Amino acid sequence: MEWHRAKSVLLAVLLCANLFLGGNLALQIARGRAQQRQAMDQTLELLRQDLGDFDEDMFRAADRRRPVLAFSRSPEKERAAALALLGADQSDTEGGVSTFHSPQGQLVFRTGGEIRLTLTFPPSTEEPAAFYRQLLEQAGFPMEDSLTWEEGGAVFFQQQTEDSVKIQQCVLECRAEGQGLEIQGRWLLDDQALRAGDGAKGYQMAAALRARLIQQDIRRPPSAVEEVYRLQDQGNGRLLAWPAWLATVDGRQILVGGEAAE
């Protein structure tokens, strides 16, 4: 057989093999999705039997499997923030705590993303939310996808992932304090997350919520279910963000999830 004919036959065989493998993979994915939909249907029916009728759409909207995200502490970004805010990039570091000083104030970073900033100059009296956001952005804080609200004379920011899922513990409180200002809370300066596994499937989250409500003797359905991330400090500057659900029942918020699942 001439080489060009043998080559054509070989390419045809390889193409058929790729089509077969691709079709088999697509079939497995479709079957897996169908099984997950069925499992969610069964779990929601159990919820309805226990709690009464509710809007299924909020569960369907959260029926996905999000990745576990890994974040690392960034001493370089901490020094850059201190330089921008205080004009100083040298810190006293002990036991995972880095403290920067200057005549302008003090900035403290702790393992786990905890931050405390005090500055001696007063905040702007006009549009405080815009003032604090600009101040933090200039210091290198990733603020692009954050939420903002004002309460009790303070401005609050909550950090979100790139696809607008809240990171539950990452909230900064900003307020005027004496002749200066104070910012404290938790924030991830290094927002370039790495994938570190998979969280629970949607029906597993729904089952965990059902178990939690029964355990707390709550017999009313949730009025809202929201996907969030919950932080877990791994030590050595490493943080894991676990997918979780935040359910609202009679004004109470109940957090479930935050563990690995098969």
Secondary structure as the mmCIF struct_conf table of DSSP 4:
data_model
#
loop_
_struct_conf.conf_type_id
_struct_conf.id
_struct_conf.beg_label_comp_id
_struct_conf.beg_label_asym_id
_struct_conf.beg_label_seq_id
_struct_conf.end_label_comp_id
_struct_conf.end_label_asym_id
_struct_conf.end_label_seq_id
HELX_RH_AL_P HELX_RH_AL_P1 TRP A 3 LEU A 51
TURN_TY1_P TURN_TY1_P1 GLU A 56 GLU A 56
HELX_RH_AL_P HELX_RH_AL_P2 ASP A 57 ALA A 61
TURN_TY1_P TURN_TY1_P2 ALA A 62 ALA A 62
BEND BEND1 ARG A 64 ARG A 64
HELX_LH_PP_P HELX_LH_PP_P1 ARG A 66 ARG A 66
STRN STRN1 PRO A 67 SER A 72
HELX_RH_AL_P HELX_RH_AL_P3 PRO A 75 LEU A 86
BEND BEND2 GLY A 87 GLY A 87
STRN STRN2 SER A 91 GLU A 94
TURN_TY1_P TURN_TY1_P3 GLY A 95 GLY A 96
STRN STRN3 VAL A 97 SER A 102
TURN_TY1_P TURN_TY1_P4 PRO A 103 GLN A 104
STRN STRN4 GLY A 105 ARG A 110
TURN_TY1_P TURN_TY1_P5 THR A 111 GLY A 113
STRN STRN5 GLU A 114 LEU A 119
BEND BEND3 THR A 120 PHE A 121
HELX_LH_PP_P HELX_LH_PP_P2 PRO A 122 SER A 124
BEND BEND4 THR A 125 GLU A 126
HELX_RH_AL_P HELX_RH_AL_P4 PRO A 128 GLN A 138
TURN_TY1_P TURN_TY1_P6 ALA A 139 GLY A 140
TURN_TY1_P TURN_TY1_P7 GLU A 144 ASP A 145
STRN STRN6 LEU A 147 GLU A 151
TURN_TY1_P TURN_TY1_P8 GLY A 152 GLY A 153
STRN STRN7 ALA A 154 GLN A 160
TURN_TY1_P TURN_TY1_P9 GLU A 162 ASP A 163
BEND BEND5 SER A 164 SER A 164
STRN STRN8 LYS A 166 GLU A 177
TURN_TY1_P TURN_TY1_P10 GLY A 178 GLN A 179
STRN STRN9 GLY A 180 ARG A 186
BEND BEND6 LEU A 189 LEU A 189
STRN STRN10 LEU A 194 ASP A 198
HELX_RH_AL_P HELX_RH_AL_P5 GLY A 202 GLN A 215
TURN_TY1_P TURN_TY1_P11 GLN A 216 ASP A 217
BEND BEND7 ARG A 220 ARG A 220
BEND BEND8 SER A 223 SER A 223
STRN STRN11 ALA A 224 GLY A 235
TURN_TY1_P TURN_TY1_P12 ASN A 236 GLY A 237
STRN STRN12 ARG A 238 VAL A 249
TURN_TY1_P TURN_TY1_P13 ASP A 250 GLY A 251
STRN STRN13 ARG A 252 GLY A 257
BEND BEND9 GLU A 259 GLU A 259
#
